[in-house]
């Protein structure tokens, strides 16, 4: 009876996906976007939705684009360090990703706001352009709007020192 | 020299596991008794050598042998001794060795607990377990050898991940692995039944205690993991739908379905091919979980160092073991005939509904977990699926399940008069509604539709689990409940407690995050909290800022809480140690955040009503499982059982009305 063969077929299909998945290491995107121009966006500002945050705001300086969400545990972990970075003069833009506005505003109010501005991407469309797999992710974007570095997971002083700081050409006020 | 002994023991264990796989299966196929008899000795020998390898690795940890790469990567001379034992499973290679050890232990238990079963059957079971052992041991030896050397040796080790340096984390992985791996036993029973072509009530009776045993450990392991996440991640959440959590939760759902379907097969001789399929699926999902965690196809907080060769090896293992079983199933399942039918309103129907709903929930979780991978594989970009999807998609099948659970427990096998069921349960139904509506209004002064539904589900399950044991308590003439029935009621009581806890916590959790200085006071959920100051504390391998907080209610002292922010000396990432004032009806959870400068600290305080019911519910569930698994009828040989007409084993409903 053919119906008893259905489970075996399902496993085979799953197996095919997994085999494909093994070749697509999620970290792959990390290198694919590096060196490419940052995908353009123009999104509402979290705090004042009538204004827009767009890629052109980032031009002319080394800046970080940090993908965050209030449901993200690891974002809390890195938040303190983001505040330190901001204090030391690193411009940080936020991409508030797949979140809810009231929760996000409360988060910034309570934990502190390290961002110059947070762009709102609740549908996740821009996240797809940036290959965002999950929050937190952080991009280092150069003055010419090239993506110089991408980090999956929370930032820490060690990661900053090894992956980010060396890429930033001596700019006053930045490490 | 000593680590090489471990490696050699591992090689011998592989050889023995291959013997354990080949000879008994070939012997059973050709009717050679001497080959079949080999199974038990091979299983014992395999256990001995895996145990030697494990002890050798532990010895390397205790002696700070940093010329062993795995030890150098996961330990440090300053690591407290208890955590050196735990560090053995603190990384991929060692945890795989633990996996093998658990499997060898289950195999040993099966080998010696299956003497009353026909030789042909028990040797097939051990043969199948031998295949699984051989696969996992080869995987360890070929791709993830824990005894690999680092020459010259390191001066000191890189230390165990601080997140894992915690008592709950010491117990969580072994417990979870015992459960994961234990599902190999019902899997082997199912494959052996397919090979033999015979699946009767005895088969279900043999399989059931093993399945419940594995399920108990899985329940405990998942609960411990959730408890750990709750207080160690410093966030106060207890379930995150992280891919790795899902990987342990899916086998649990399947094992739960399997236990219920086995009950039907054992009592009534039906649902046979379905039961076999569930047994195969439960273990396949364990293997799938292992694949997801260790291959790096999904990103998770738990992910082990990923390596494509390892991923490929486990994938092949999954395809050979589960694929082989499913192909066998495709050819043989049609031969498993049912021995009877049942009416629409009967315990069988309710258990069938239970199975369908649990399987639907598993598929929903599986789909959510793999969805990012599917899209990625089809070139549609990368996404992640968040808790909102899982919460909704998981609750949809769970609510009807809770309703049917109460009905099913009080139904008779084969046929139940709907009117009788109604008259038995109507008072419980009314009481449920009254409490579900009144309790949140009285205790918290507000409510919502979802809260009422969730509470009603939990209270309904709780009350319908309690009513039977209580009414028998007061009726001295009633037939006593068997241990299995006690197990059923208690396990379901645990489910009810869990639902109540999860609902109330989610609905009435109060969270506050403040920037405070020493001496400041503020109020959360009617409690007054005072920040009394900060001190430096030194642990064996960490430094910590420890805050002192005094908790008062209506001016009266409640507790002093001391949360810490730790900085481990070797791996320098900061760790939050929350402090919890733990009462059965609520937790006050205080976590120290980051220093904000000028002596101000961010402090997170959470009031979590009824949250302990979540874990107590799991403990009660596991306790129910323990009672059910140790029922009289699983402990006596087949012959005696036939002579004894099982008393009081009829459906509860028939016995007491």
Interface residues (C-beta under 8 A of the other chain):
Chain A: X1 X4 X5 X7 X8 X11 X12 X14 X15 X17 X18 X19 X20 X21 X22 X23 X24 X25 X26 X27 X29 X69 X71 X73 X74 X76 X79 X80 X83 X98 X110 X111 X112 X124 X127 X128 X131 X132 X133 X134 X152 X153 X156 X158
Chain B: X233 X234 X235 X237 X240 X273 X277 X280 X281 X284 X288 X291 X295 X296 X297 X298 X299 X301 X306 X308 X311 X312 X315 X318 X319 X322 X323 X326 X327 X329 X330 X331 X333 X334 X370 X372 X373 X374 X376 X377 X381 X382 X383 X384 X386 X387 X513 X514 X572 X573 X574 X593 X594 X596 X602
